[in-house]
């Protein structure tokens, strides 16, 4: 099996290629792209070709033990090589090229090759191997050939002195000019080709997005049904029961108003207290559905109300030049409320902050604290937040190293309606 560890060390400069700033010499850029091409060419012809042949051979041998053993050696090596090329091409294009392999989960080693066989991403890797050994090899090796050929011609002319060599030397000028002109384009052409082969196709991206939206919609419907049942139960067990009790007190007061005025007055007092208690429960229930601060002052005002009510110091900095949709406002509000609640309960923090801004069609919010850190990004609380945001195609990320600080960042695409700017507050 090929020693990819040693080869990765030798090709370390390839994996660290970065887009060059415009103020660096163009000569250095072309020389670096040429070195990258040499490394990719050396990986392409011997390594990718061998893996491509072994990949094809392992399929008909899959019914035998030797085919499964071969697949266990070839597929991980191909994944490693394809991952290196994704990194290099993605860096040259200044974007990430996702792999998109199908999850294997806890599948046993004997059955895993059969899952690989059904995975379209694995077959894209096989196509990449043959491209890397053919057209990719030409695209990568041509700049090095154009650059080194003049040196070979000059050495040959000096050692041999023949007319043929000196005629080749006369062509070195146009050859170097060609190298100067085509090297960036050849490197980008290979990167684009590998992005097309190794990346997701448009159809696969749409299919994956449909699956995500369907799952999010199902979870949302289940959550909505559960919320409706909770509201019905709260109304039935709380406000409704108290209103019935108030009605009973009023009925008894009506009977006692002539025979025992003092007892009737006591029943009226009890009815009033019961009614006020029922109204308080209904207000709390309504607040859980749609907070009054959010309805009255909008998202920024609602966040400021949360910060004001928190038992620790919370600063709010907001720059939202408009009004998000009501559903997005509510989702962001409750997510921030959940984050602040977690800060108070678990972070052991002295202060927290909330930043909200609207940038390039996306509403971005950040909740941080100076607590002890170590928050679990995959905890049950954050998983519920992810489900709430996924309905709006939103994302959430958590940075919480040991010792803090903890920063929770969420983003949602949305459009703003009315123009409104809320000042920052502390």
N, C-alpha and C positions, 0 to 999 in steps of 0.2 A: 504493500500500500504506500502511496506517495507520502513523503514526510512534509506535510503542509506547515508544520511548525517552523522548520528551518527555512522553508521557502517564504513563509510570511515574514520572517525576520529580514531576509535578503531584500524583500520587496516592501519594507516598511515605508519608504518614501512615497510609494504609490498610494497606500491607504491614507496618507496624510495630506494628499493634494488639496489645496484650498484655492478658491477663485482669487486671482491676483488683483490687487488694487491697481487702478489705472496709472499710478505714478511710478510703478516698478518698470524696469526696462522690458521692452517687448522681446528682446533677445532672450532674456532669462525665462520668460514665459514659454517661448517656443522650445528652448532646450529642455525645460522641465516636462513639457508635454511629450517631447521625443523620448525622454527617459521613461515616462509612464508607458508610452507605446511599446518600448522594448520589453518592459516587464510583462505587459499584457500579452505580447506576442510569444514570449517564452512560456507563459502559462497556457497559451492557446493551443499551439501546435502539438507539443508532446502530451501535456497533461489533459487538456480538454478533449483532445482526440481519443486518448486512451479511455477516459471515462465515458465518452460517447459510445465507443464500441462496446465496452463492458455493460453499459446500460441497456443497449439493444440485445446483447447476448443473454442478460439475466432474465428477460421476459419469457422466452420459450423454455428456459431452464427453471422457471418458477415452480413447476410441479415437483421438482426434485429438491433435495436438501441443498445441493450445491448452488442452485439458483437463489434460494433464500439467503444463504450465506454470502453470496456475491452481492445481492441487493443490500444487505446490511453494511457492506464495505463501500459500495459505490454511491448509494443515495446520500449518506452523511457527507462523504467527500465532495459530491456534487453540490450539496447545499452550502458547504463551506466555501467552495470556489465561487458559486453564484453570489453568496453574500458579500465576498470581497469585491466582485464586479459591481454589485448594487451600490456599495459604499463609494467606490471610485467614480462610477458614472453619476451617481447622485450628487457627489461633491462637485464634479465638473459642471453639472447642470444647476447646482445650487438648489436642490430639492431632494426629498426623500423618496426612494423607490421601494414600496412595500413588497414583502414576499408573498403574504397571503396563503401560507400553507394551511391545509385543512388540519384541525386539531386531531391528535391521536388519543389523547386522554390516557386512560389506564390500559390501553390495548396491549396485550401480551406480545412478546417479541416474535412469536410465530405468525401472528395475524397482521402485524404492522406492515410488512411489505405489500399485503393485499390492499391496505388502505392507501399506501403510496401509489399503487397502480391506478387507483380511482381518483387521485388528486390531480386536477388540471395544473396546479402550480408546479408539481413535480415534472409533468410533461413539458411545461415551459422551460424548466431547467435543462431537460434533454435537448430541446431545440436550441437553447443558448449554447450548449456544449458544441454542437455542430457549427453554429454560427461563429463561435470563438475560434474554431479550428480552420475555418475557411475565410469567409468575408471579413470577419473581425481580425483575423491574423493579417490580412492584406492591409486593412486600414491602420493597424497599429505598427506594422513593420515598415510601411512605405516612408514615413518621415525619417526614420533612422537610415534607411537605404539612400534617400536623397542627400542626407547630411554626410554620410561616411563615404559615398562613392567618389566625391572629389579627392579625398585623401588617398584612396586606393589608386585613383588615376595618376595622381602626382607621384606617388611612390613607384608605380609601374613605369612612368615616363623617365624617372631618374635612373632606375635600375636597368631598364631595357633600352631606353633611348629610341624606340621604334616610332615610326610615323603614326601608327594606330593609337598608341598611348597619348601622343601629343594632340591628336585630333579629339580624343576623349577629354583631355584637359581643357580644350577650347569650349566644350559643352558644360564645364563645371559652373560657369557663371549663371547661365539659365537654370541649371539644376538647383543651385543654391537659392536663386530667386523663387523657383517653384516650391522649394522646401519652406521658405519664409511665408509664402502666400497660402499654401494648402494645409500646413500642419494644424493650425487651430480648427479648421473646418473638418479635417479628418478625425481629430479627437472628438469633436462635438458630434459628428455623424455616428461614430461608434457608440458614444454615450446615449444618443437618441435611439439607436437601434436596440441597445440593451434595455433601455427603459421600456420600449415597446414589447420586447420579448419577455423580460422578467417581471414587469409590472402588471398590475391588474388591467384587464381589458375594460372598456366602457360598459359592456353588457354585464360583466361580473360585478363591477362596482354598483350598477343599478340593482342587480339581483340582491347583493348584500344589503344595500340600503333598504330595499323593500322588506327583507327579512327583519332588519332592525326596527323599521317603522311598525311592522305588524306585531312584533313582540312588545314594543312600547305601547301600542294601542291596546293590546290585550291586557297588559298590566294596568294601564290607566282605567280601562273599563271596570276591571276588578276592583281597583282602588275606589273608583267613583261609587260603585255599588255598595262597597263596604261603608263608605262615608254616608251614603243615604240611609243605610240601616242604622248607623250610629246616631245620626240626627233624629231618626224616628224613635229610637230607643230613649235618647236623652229627653226628647219632648214628652214621650209617654211616661217615663219614670220620674221626670223632674217637674217641668212647668205644668204639664197637664194634670198631674196628681195634685199639685198645689192649688191650681185653679179650681179643681173639684172640691178640695178642702175649703177654699174660700167660699164657694157656693154653699157648702153645708153650713158654715158659720153664719152666712147671711140668712139662710132659711131658718136656722134656730133663733137668730136675733129677731126675725119677723114674728115668730111665735111668742117670744118673750117680751116684745116691746110694750105690751099693755099690762101683763101680769108681773113682770120683774124687769123694770127698766135698767137697773144696774147690770144684771146678767146680760141683757140685750146689748148694752154698751160694750161690755167685755167681749161679746161675740163679734161685734162690729170691729173692735180694735184688733182681734185676732185675724179677722178676715182681711183687714188692711195690711197687717204685717205679712200674711201669707201671700197676698197679691204682690207686695213689694219684693218679696223673696222670689216669686215666680218671674217677675220682670227682670230681676238681677240675673237669674239663670238664663233667661232668653237672650239678654244682652251678651252674656258670656258665650252663648252658643253662636250668636250672630257674629261676634268678634272672631271666633274660630273659623267661620266660613269666609268672611271678608272683613278684615280689621277696619274700624272706623277711621283710623289715622291714614290708612292707605286710600280709602274712599274720599276723604276730605282733602288731603294734601298731596296725594300722589306718592310715587315710589320713594323719592328722596325724603319727603316729610315722614313717611312711614318708617324708613330706616333711622331717621333722627329720633323718632319716638322710641324705637327699640333701644337705641344707644342711651337715651335719657333714662329709661327704666332699668337699665342694666346695673347690677350692684358693683361693677368695677368701671373705671374710666374708659370710655370708648369714644374715639374721635372719628368723625365722618368727613370725608372729602368726596364731593360729588360734582360731576360735570356731565349732565345729561341734557342736551339742548332740545328737549322735546318730551313727548309723552308716549311710552311704549304701550303696546296692546294690553288690555286689562288682564288677560290670562298670563302674559309674560310678567307683568308687574306683580301679580299675586305669587307666581312661582318663585321669582327672585326674592320677594319679601320673606316668604316662609323658609326658603333655603338659608338666607342670612340670619333669620331668627333661630333656626336650628343650629347654625354654626356658632352664634353667640351663646346659645344655651350650652353647647358642648364646651365652650371656653370656660364658662362659669363653673360647670360641673367637674370637668376633668383636667383643665390645663394648669390650674394653680397659678394663674397669671395676675399681674398687677394692672396691666392695661391692655387694651385691644384697639384695633382700628378697622375701619371699613372704607374702601375706596371703590367708587362706582364711576365708570366713564363709558362713553359711546364713541367707538372708533371704527370707521369703515364698515358700517352696517352691522356691527356686533356690539351688544351690551355686555360689558365686562365688569365683574365685581370681584373684589379681593377682601377677604376677611383674615386678619392676622392677629397674633397675640404674642406676648413675651414670656409665655409659660415654659413648662419643662419639655415640651415636644414629645416625640415618640408616638404620635397619633397613627392609628392603623388606617391606611388608605382604603383597605378593603373591608372595613368594619360595617356592621349592619346599618348604622345610622347614615353613613355616607352612601351606602348602596341604595337606600331609599331616596336620597337626594339625587343620585344618578338617574333613577327611574323617573323622578319628577321632571328633571331637565331633558331627558331623552325624548320626551314627547315633543319638545320644541327644538329638537336637533341641537341641544346644548351639551356642553362638556364641562367636566369638573376635574381639577388636578389638585393634589395635596403634596405639600413639602413640609415635612415635620421631622427634622433630625433630632437626635437625642440632645437635650439641653435647649431646644428651641432655636429660633422662633418657629411657630406653626403658621403656614400661610395656605389658605384654601382659595383657589382661583376658579371662577366659573364664567363661562361665555355662552351667550345665546344670540343667534342671528335674529334680528327683528328690525322693523321700520318704526320710525318715530312720527307721530301725527302733529300735535301742536308744538310750537316753539316755546320752551320754558327752561330757564337756567336757574338752578338752585345754588346758592353760595355754599362754600365749604363751612363747616362748623367744627368746633372742638368740644 
